[in-house]
C-alpha cells in the first residue's frame, strides 16, 4: 500500500476522534465508501490517513478495515 492508492472502507467507526477528553460522534457513514490513502504512519504502528473526498473528510484507519481497490503505479 502506498500514498495515492484507492481503498474501500469495510468497517464503520463509531467516533471521529477525541477532543478535551470527550469522544466526538462520527458525522459520516464511511463503510462501503471509496477513499484515497493520504499518508502512512510508522511501520511499528501502521495507521493510514484516508481521505474521503465525497465528504471533504479524513480519518485515520488501521489497514485491517480497508481494502486496496486500485494501486498507484
C-alpha atoms as one frame of an Amber mdcrd trajectory, in Angstrom:
protein
   0.000   0.000   0.000   1.199   3.452  -0.843   0.037   7.064  -0.783  -2.475
   7.651  -3.572  -3.959   4.133  -3.610  -7.755   3.943  -3.758  -9.271   1.952
  -0.902 -12.700   0.640   0.056 -13.629   1.041   3.721 -15.142  -2.193   5.116
 -15.802  -1.029   8.697 -17.751   1.838  10.246 -16.030   3.766  13.049 -18.344
   4.886  15.851 -16.436   8.090  16.592 -14.378  10.606  14.662 -11.879  11.297
  17.437 -11.391  12.704  20.931 -11.368  16.369  21.921 -10.867  17.579  25.511
 -11.332  14.006  26.800 -14.692  13.725  25.013 -15.473  11.299  22.214 -16.721
  13.017  19.065 -19.528  11.282  17.183 -18.930  10.127  13.626 -20.563  12.508
  11.143 -20.347  10.290   8.058 -21.012   6.694   7.109 -17.715   5.663   5.512
 -18.289   1.910   5.422 -18.656   0.987   1.759 -17.124   4.284   0.621 -14.013
   4.746  -1.512 -11.142   6.815  -0.146  -7.561   7.710  -1.014  -4.517   6.972
   1.161  -3.168  10.402   2.088  -0.365   9.393   4.471   1.029   6.334   6.243
   2.173   6.140   9.870   5.282   4.361  11.200   5.820   0.648  10.462   5.655
  -0.380  14.126   2.130   1.042  14.396   0.730   1.488  10.892  -2.180   3.886
  10.707  -3.324   5.261   7.419  -4.858   8.678   6.929  -7.642   8.101   4.409
  -9.274  10.996   2.597 -12.923  10.643   1.628 -13.251  13.493  -0.907 -17.001
  12.967  -1.354 -17.381  14.232   2.248 -14.335  16.518   2.482 -13.293  14.322
   5.430 -10.160  12.422   6.519  -9.948   9.616   9.061  -7.107   7.518  10.489
  -7.716   3.807   9.873  -5.951   0.528  10.566  -5.047  -1.481   7.445  -7.425
  -4.198   8.725 -10.509  -2.113   7.940  -9.993  -1.233   4.292  -9.152  -2.994
   1.037  -6.947  -1.600  -1.734  -9.011  -1.448  -4.926  -6.581   0.466  -7.175
  -2.823   0.842  -6.699  -0.765   3.813  -7.877   1.871   2.873 -10.493
